[in-house]
Amino acid sequence: MTIGISIALILSSMLMVLLVLLHKGKGGGLSDMFGGGFSSSFGGSSVVERNLDRLTVITGVVWFVCIIALGLILRP
């Protein structure tokens, strides 16, 4: 059980980093390199941006639940 939660934590952490980098930035940076040109043509409230926001929040919740579960399982 601990191994499964650890794997879920690692995968959600990597996905979270990728999703945050894909968000449209306020200025330059890594978001422009990966997805800024694509998302800038749709505007800030497009369907793509809203779905990316939802996926980021869901991934963050999964990450948080994995952290809490591992903390409860591994406490002394």
KOLDOTI-27333 format. One line per field, with one value per residue: x, y, z of N, C-alpha, C in turn; residue number from 1; residue in one letter. Coordinates in pm, whole numbers, plus 50000, padded with zeros to 5 digits. Layout:
% KOLDOTI-27333
n.u X; ...
n.v Y; ...
n.w Z; ...
ca.u X; ...
ca.v Y; ...
ca.w Z; ...
c.u X; ...
c.v Y; ...
c.w Z; ...
num NUM; ...
residu a; ...
% end
This chain:
% KOLDOTI-27333
n.u 50081; 50193; 50385; 50230; 50100; 50323; 50417; 50199; 50224; 50471; 50414; 50200; 50335; 50522; 50343; 50216; 50422; 50461; 50207; 50190; 50394; 50284; 50088; 49960; 50177; 50227; 50428; 50729; 50905; 50922; 50667; 50593; 50767; 50678; 50387; 50290; 50264; 50064; 49840; 49807; 49670; 49408; 49315; 49256; 49039; 48969; 48846; 49045; 49227; 49069; 49018; 49279; 49329; 49143; 49241; 49489; 49415; 49282; 49494; 49657; 49499; 49501; 49774; 49801; 49637; 49781; 50015; 49911; 49808; 50043; 50176; 50009; 50025; 50299; 50368; 50530
n.v 49881; 50123; 50153; 50185; 50430; 50593; 50580; 50699; 50953; 51039; 51038; 51223; 51449; 51497; 51542; 51769; 51961; 51976; 52069; 52319; 52452; 52470; 52663; 52984; 53249; 53556; 53718; 53677; 53363; 53014; 52919; 53043; 52921; 52654; 52648; 52898; 53037; 52893; 52907; 53180; 53277; 53219; 53361; 53461; 53333; 53098; 52777; 52588; 52693; 52698; 52424; 52336; 52465; 52331; 52066; 52104; 52175; 51940; 51758; 51870; 51825; 51544; 51506; 51627; 51460; 51222; 51294; 51337; 51080; 50918; 51037; 50964; 50685; 50630; 50737; 50738
n.w 50000; 50077; 49880; 49649; 49703; 49718; 49454; 49324; 49434; 49329; 49052; 49043; 49131; 48925; 48714; 48810; 48802; 48524; 48440; 48567; 48437; 48185; 48204; 48114; 48127; 48311; 48232; 48045; 48018; 48119; 48058; 47821; 47648; 47637; 47614; 47565; 47318; 47189; 47361; 47383; 47166; 47213; 47431; 47779; 47907; 47779; 47665; 47670; 47855; 48088; 48123; 48166; 48407; 48574; 48560; 48678; 48940; 49023; 49009; 49204; 49432; 49441; 49484; 49738; 49895; 49873; 50013; 50273; 50326; 50319; 50532; 50745; 50737; 50770; 51015; 51335
ca.u 50000; 50283; 50452; 50132; 50081; 50447; 50418; 50099; 50281; 50575; 50349; 50126; 50434; 50574; 50234; 50193; 50527; 50430; 50087; 50221; 50475; 50200; 49999; 49997; 50246; 50199; 50539; 50801; 50945; 50908; 50533; 50595; 50843; 50602; 50250; 50247; 50221; 49940; 49728; 49789; 49575; 49272; 49277; 49271; 48926; 48930; 48815; 49173; 49283; 48985; 49043; 49412; 49313; 49075; 49332; 49591; 49355; 49259; 49625; 49700; 49423; 49556; 49907; 49780; 49584; 49893; 50102; 49844; 49801; 50176; 50205; 49935; 50073; 50439; 50399; 50583
ca.v 50000; 50238; 50166; 50241; 50572; 50661; 50592; 50801; 51082; 51075; 51070; 51349; 51558; 51526; 51600; 51904; 52048; 51995; 52151; 52457; 52510; 52492; 52776; 53109; 53335; 53700; 53774; 53573; 53251; 52879; 52895; 53085; 52823; 52531; 52661; 53038; 53075; 52823; 52954; 53324; 53310; 53194; 53453; 53410; 53256; 53000; 52642; 52520; 52746; 52653; 52280; 52325; 52503; 52222; 51952; 52140; 52168; 51799; 51699; 51921; 51755; 51407; 51519; 51657; 51339; 51126; 51340; 51310; 50934; 50870; 51084; 50884; 50547; 50620; 50803; 50640
ca.w 50000; 50082; 49749; 49556; 49733; 49680; 49308; 49290; 49473; 49232; 48924; 49055; 49142; 48790; 48637; 48861; 48747; 48382; 48425; 48606; 48330; 48068; 48224; 48050; 48223; 48306; 48156; 47974; 48103; 48066; 48006; 47681; 47572; 47618; 47570; 47558; 47184; 47157; 47443; 47375; 47060; 47260; 47537; 47914; 47958; 47679; 47713; 47696; 47981; 48199; 48143; 48226; 48547; 48643; 48570; 48776; 49074; 49052; 49035; 49335; 49537; 49447; 49547; 49880; 49958; 49884; 50121; 50401; 50345; 50356; 50667; 50842; 50733; 50813; 51143; 51432
c.u 50086; 50350; 50356; 50109; 50206; 50457; 50318; 50151; 50385; 50512; 50271; 50220; 50488; 50466; 50206; 50297; 50497; 50311; 50112; 50304; 50392; 50107; 50053; 50057; 50205; 50308; 50604; 50833; 50919; 50770; 50522; 50667; 50760; 50463; 50202; 50198; 50089; 49822; 49706; 49690; 49431; 49226; 49281; 49159; 48880; 48902; 48943; 49231; 49201; 49006; 49180; 49407; 49248; 49167; 49443; 49537; 49332; 49390; 49679; 49628; 49475; 49691; 49893; 49729; 49694; 49987; 50041; 49839; 49936; 50214; 50133; 49985; 50212; 50469; 50441; 50483
c.v 50126; 50261; 50228; 50390; 50652; 50681; 50698; 50940; 51129; 51116; 51202; 51468; 51597; 51591; 51743; 52002; 52078; 52088; 52296; 52525; 52541; 52613; 52900; 53201; 53480; 53772; 53662; 53458; 53117; 52853; 52939; 52984; 52699; 52554; 52802; 53080; 53014; 52883; 53104; 53363; 53290; 53291; 53385; 53320; 53151; 52865; 52568; 52564; 52700; 52505; 52257; 52364; 52390; 52102; 51979; 52130; 52022; 51729; 51745; 51852; 51612; 51409; 51539; 51533; 51234; 51164; 51308; 51161; 50876; 50915; 51003; 50740; 50534; 50686; 50698; 50600
c.w 50000; 49947; 49648; 49578; 49696; 49530; 49263; 49324; 49372; 49099; 48932; 49069; 49005; 48703; 48681; 48805; 48600; 48362; 48464; 48499; 48205; 48083; 48156; 48154; 48208; 48226; 48077; 48067; 48037; 48008; 47859; 47594; 47541; 47560; 47552; 47423; 47147; 47233; 47430; 47266; 47103; 47366; 47673; 47961; 47858; 47743; 47748; 47830; 48101; 48227; 48205; 48373; 48628; 48664; 48672; 48919; 49114; 49085; 49170; 49450; 49553; 49517; 49697; 49954; 49974; 49998; 50257; 50428; 50385; 50496; 50773; 50850; 50797; 50948; 51246; 51539
num 1; 2; 3; 4; 5; 6; 7; 8; 9; 10; 11; 12; 13; 14; 15; 16; 17; 18; 19; 20; 21; 22; 23; 24; 25; 26; 27; 28; 29; 30; 31; 32; 33; 34; 35; 36; 37; 38; 39; 40; 41; 42; 43; 44; 45; 46; 47; 48; 49; 50; 51; 52; 53; 54; 55; 56; 57; 58; 59; 60; 61; 62; 63; 64; 65; 66; 67; 68; 69; 70; 71; 72; 73; 74; 75; 76
residu m; t; i; g; i; s; i; a; l; i; l; s; s; m; l; m; v; l; l; v; l; l; h; k; g; k; g; g; g; l; s; d; m; f; g; g; g; f; s; s; s; f; g; g; s; s; v; v; e; r; n; l; d; r; l; t; v; i; t; g; v; v; w; f; v; c; i; i; a; l; g; l; i; l; r; p
% end
